[in-house]
Amino acid sequence: MNTLKFRNVEITWLKHAGFKLKGSKIVYIDPFEVPAGHEKADLILVTHDHYDHLDMKSIGNLAKSDTTIVHPKGCSVKGFESVEMAENQTAKIKGVEITAVPAYNIDKPFHKSGVLGYIVNLDGVKVYHAGDTDRIPEMKRIEVDIALLPVGGTYTMDQSEAIKATQDIKAEVYIPMHFGAIPNTKANPEEFKEKVPKAVILKPLLR
C-alpha cells in the first residue's frame, strides 16, 4: 500500500522523505527523484537544502506556472514563486495552513540549523512531517492526525528513537519514513508497527 486515505485527504509515500498530500490542493513535501508525469503541485514544501530533500529536478517536474515553494532560509529555489518560513511561524498559502516547527540533530553533525519540520493543515487534516531530526523536546507540543517520522538513523533518529518519539507526539497515525533509499538508512518497518499500535506502514511509490 502506497497511499493512506484519512478522511478526505490521501497521503502517498513517494520515496525517502518525499510525500504527496492530496485533498482540495496538491501538496508535496521533499519530493526526491520524482520523474515527469506525476500530478502537478499547488505547493511544494522543502525541509532543508540537502540534495535528497531539495531536489530541483523533481521540483521542476512537479511545478506548474503558479506552484509555490515553501522553504527555510538558505534554500535556493530561483525561478519559482516561493515563501520563506522560520521556526514556529504559521502561514496560510493557497488555502492551506502551514506551520514550520523545529527539526535538528542533538548528537549528530548533519542538521544543526536551516532545517524545518512542517505541520500541514489540509482540509482539516493535520499532517506533521518531522523533517531530518532526532527525537527533540519540541515534539511534546505536536498534536496532529498523521505523523511522518524518520527512522533510518545516521542522519536522523533511528527506529528505536522514533518509537519513543511516538510517545511524545499526539497523533492518530504514525508513518515511518526516511529509510531504505540512500545508504546507511536501514530500518525494519514491521518492528515499528509491532511496537507502535497506531502505526501504518506504507511502501514507497517510487523505486
C-alpha positions as CSV (number, residue, x, y, z in Angstrom):
1,M,0.0,0.0,0.0
2,N,1.5,3.3,-1.1
3,T,-1.4,5.6,0.0
4,L,-3.4,6.1,3.2
5,K,-6.8,7.7,2.9
6,F,-7.5,9.7,6.0
7,R,-10.9,11.4,5.9
8,N,-10.8,13.5,2.7
9,V,-7.0,13.5,2.3
10,E,-4.8,11.0,0.6
11,I,-1.2,10.6,1.9
12,T,1.2,8.9,-0.5
13,W,4.7,8.0,0.3
14,L,6.8,8.7,-2.8
15,K,10.3,7.8,-1.7
16,H,12.7,8.6,1.2
17,A,11.2,11.6,2.9
18,G,9.0,12.5,-0.1
19,F,5.2,12.6,0.3
20,K,2.2,13.8,-1.6
21,L,-0.9,15.1,0.2
22,K,-4.0,15.2,-2.0
23,G,-7.2,17.0,-1.0
24,S,-8.6,20.2,-2.3
25,K,-5.0,21.1,-3.1
26,I,-2.0,19.0,-4.1
27,V,0.9,19.4,-1.6
28,Y,4.3,17.7,-2.0
29,I,6.9,17.6,0.8
30,D,10.6,16.9,0.0
31,P,10.0,15.2,-3.4
32,F,13.1,13.2,-4.3
33,E,13.8,11.6,-7.7
34,V,10.2,12.1,-8.9
35,P,10.1,11.7,-12.7
36,A,7.9,13.8,-15.0
37,G,4.3,12.7,-15.4
38,H,3.1,13.0,-11.9
39,E,0.2,15.2,-10.8
40,K,1.2,18.8,-10.6
41,A,1.7,20.6,-7.3
42,D,-0.1,23.6,-5.8
43,L,2.5,23.7,-3.1
44,I,5.9,22.1,-2.6
45,L,7.4,22.1,0.9
46,V,11.2,21.7,1.3
47,T,12.6,20.9,4.8
48,H,16.2,21.9,4.1
49,D,18.8,22.2,1.4
50,H,20.4,18.8,1.2
51,Y,20.2,17.1,-2.2
52,D,17.8,14.4,-1.1
53,H,15.3,17.0,0.2
54,L,15.8,20.0,-2.1
55,D,15.8,18.2,-5.5
56,M,15.3,20.9,-8.1
57,K,14.8,18.4,-10.9
58,S,11.8,16.9,-9.0
59,I,10.5,20.3,-8.2
60,G,10.7,21.2,-11.9
61,N,8.9,18.1,-12.9
62,L,6.1,18.8,-10.4
63,A,5.7,22.5,-10.7
64,K,3.1,24.4,-12.8
65,S,3.1,28.1,-13.5
66,D,1.6,29.1,-10.2
67,T,3.2,26.5,-7.9
68,T,4.5,27.9,-4.6
69,I,7.7,26.6,-3.0
70,V,7.8,26.8,0.8
71,H,11.3,26.5,2.4
72,P,13.6,27.6,5.2
73,K,16.2,30.3,4.8
74,G,19.2,29.1,2.8
75,C,17.3,27.1,0.2
76,S,17.8,28.5,-3.3
77,V,14.7,28.0,-5.4
78,K,15.2,30.6,-8.1
79,G,12.7,30.6,-10.9
80,F,9.7,29.8,-8.7
81,E,7.3,31.7,-6.6
82,S,8.5,31.0,-3.0
83,V,7.7,31.6,0.6
84,E,10.5,31.5,3.2
85,M,9.5,30.3,6.7
86,A,11.1,30.2,10.1
87,E,10.5,28.0,13.2
88,N,7.1,28.4,14.8
89,Q,5.8,30.6,12.0
90,T,2.3,29.9,10.6
91,A,1.2,31.0,7.1
92,K,-1.9,30.3,5.0
93,I,-0.9,29.7,1.4
94,K,-3.4,28.9,-1.3
95,G,-5.9,28.0,1.4
96,V,-3.5,25.5,3.2
97,E,-2.3,26.3,6.7
98,I,1.3,25.6,7.2
99,T,3.3,25.8,10.5
100,A,7.0,25.5,10.5
101,V,8.4,23.6,13.5
102,P,11.8,22.8,14.8
103,A,13.9,19.9,13.4
104,Y,17.5,19.3,14.3
105,N,20.1,16.7,15.4
106,I,21.1,16.5,19.0
107,D,24.2,14.2,18.8
108,K,25.0,14.3,15.1
109,P,26.7,17.0,13.0
110,F,24.4,16.9,9.9
111,H,21.4,19.1,10.8
112,K,22.2,21.8,13.3
113,S,20.4,24.7,11.6
114,G,18.5,25.6,8.5
115,V,16.1,22.6,8.8
116,L,12.4,22.7,9.4
117,G,9.6,20.3,10.0
118,Y,6.1,21.2,8.9
119,I,2.5,20.8,10.1
120,V,0.2,21.0,7.1
121,N,-3.5,21.5,7.7
122,L,-5.1,20.4,4.5
123,D,-8.9,20.4,4.6
124,G,-8.9,19.9,8.3
125,V,-6.4,17.0,8.4
126,K,-3.2,17.9,10.2
127,V,-0.1,16.1,8.9
128,Y,3.3,16.5,10.7
129,H,6.4,15.9,8.5
130,A,9.2,15.8,11.1
131,G,12.0,16.6,8.6
132,D,15.6,15.4,9.3
133,T,15.5,15.4,13.0
134,D,16.3,13.4,16.1
135,R,13.8,13.0,18.9
136,I,13.6,16.5,20.3
137,P,11.8,18.1,23.3
138,E,9.6,20.2,21.0
139,M,7.8,17.1,19.8
140,K,5.8,17.0,23.0
141,R,3.9,20.0,21.7
142,I,2.9,18.3,18.5
143,E,-0.8,17.3,18.2
144,V,-1.9,16.1,14.7
145,D,-3.8,13.5,12.8
146,I,-0.8,12.0,10.9
147,A,2.9,12.0,12.0
148,L,5.5,11.2,9.4
149,L,8.7,10.2,11.2
150,P,12.2,9.4,10.0
151,V,13.6,6.1,11.3
152,G,16.7,5.4,9.3
153,G,19.3,6.6,11.7
154,T,22.7,8.0,10.7
155,Y,21.3,11.4,9.7
156,T,18.1,11.3,11.7
157,M,16.7,9.5,14.7
158,D,16.9,5.7,14.4
159,Q,13.9,3.4,14.7
160,S,14.2,3.0,18.5
161,E,14.3,6.8,19.0
162,A,11.3,7.2,16.6
163,I,9.3,4.6,18.6
164,K,10.0,6.6,21.7
165,A,9.0,9.8,19.8
166,T,5.6,8.4,19.2
167,Q,5.1,8.6,23.0
168,D,5.7,12.4,22.8
169,I,3.7,13.2,19.7
170,K,-0.1,13.0,19.9
171,A,-1.3,11.5,16.6
172,E,-3.9,9.2,15.2
173,V,-1.5,7.5,12.8
174,Y,2.3,7.2,12.8
175,I,4.1,6.5,9.4
176,P,7.8,5.7,9.3
177,M,9.9,7.3,6.5
178,H,13.5,8.3,5.5
179,F,14.8,4.7,5.3
180,G,15.9,2.4,2.5
181,A,16.5,4.9,-0.3
182,I,20.0,6.2,0.5
183,P,23.0,4.5,2.1
184,N,23.1,4.0,5.9
185,T,19.3,4.3,6.4
186,K,18.1,0.8,7.1
187,A,15.1,0.1,9.3
188,N,12.6,-2.7,10.0
189,P,9.1,-1.2,9.5
190,E,7.4,-4.4,10.7
191,E,9.1,-3.9,14.1
192,F,8.0,-0.3,14.1
193,K,4.4,-1.5,13.6
194,E,4.7,-4.2,16.2
195,K,5.8,-1.6,18.8
196,V,3.6,1.3,17.7
197,P,-0.1,0.2,17.7
198,K,-1.2,3.2,15.7
199,A,1.5,2.7,13.0
200,V,0.6,2.4,9.3
201,I,3.4,1.1,7.1
202,L,3.4,2.4,3.5
203,K,5.5,1.2,0.7
204,P,7.3,3.8,-1.5
205,L,5.6,4.5,-4.8
206,L,9.0,5.1,-6.4
207,R,11.9,2.7,-6.5
